[in-house]
Amino acid sequence: GAKFVHTVYRFARYVMIEDLKKLSVGNCIPFAEAVTLTPENRYIVKARRRVGYNKLLQILQKQDIIIQEYGKRAQ
């Protein structure tokens, strides 16, 4: 449901931030800091969250459809 998708989204965001931090050490690449900052405008925060949430939901739905098709073909 919605809680599971939100949990997966939060975990994916955490993994992405940690990966960016690891990759940007010593490279003078500021994206890790930019990702962790929260904008002052709450509307932008909600819009970014909605876009990320919808994108993750689309990816999960596509994967589910592909898995179902493979299951049908395997039978």
LINFENDA-V473238 format. One record per residue. N is the residue number from 1. PHI is phi as a letter, one per 20 degrees, with the letter a starting at -180 (999 if undefined). OMEGA is omega in whole degrees, 0 to 359 (999 if undefined). Layout:
N_PHI_OMEGA + N_PHI_OMEGA
This chain:
1_999_183 + 2_f_180 + 3_f_179 + 4_f_180 + 5_f_179 + 6_f_178 + 7_f_178 + 8_f_178 + 9_f_180 + 10_f_179 + 11_f_179 + 12_f_178 + 13_f_179 + 14_f_180 + 15_f_180 + 16_f_180 + 17_f_180 + 18_f_178 + 19_f_178 + 20_f_178 + 21_f_181 + 22_f_182 + 23_f_184 + 24_e_179 + 25_f_177 + 26_m_182 + 27_d_183 + 28_l_178 + 29_d_188 + 30_e_185 + 31_f_181 + 32_g_178 + 33_f_181 + 34_f_181 + 35_f_183 + 36_f_179 + 37_f_175 + 38_d_180 + 39_f_180 + 40_f_182 + 41_e_182 + 42_f_179 + 43_f_180 + 44_f_179 + 45_f_180 + 46_f_179 + 47_f_179 + 48_f_179 + 49_f_180 + 50_f_180 + 51_f_179 + 52_f_180 + 53_f_180 + 54_f_179 + 55_f_178 + 56_f_179 + 57_f_178 + 58_f_180 + 59_f_180 + 60_f_178 + 61_f_178 + 62_f_179 + 63_f_179 + 64_f_178 + 65_f_179 + 66_f_180 + 67_f_178 + 68_f_179 + 69_f_176 + 70_f_178 + 71_f_178 + 72_f_181 + 73_f_180 + 74_f_179 + 75_f_999
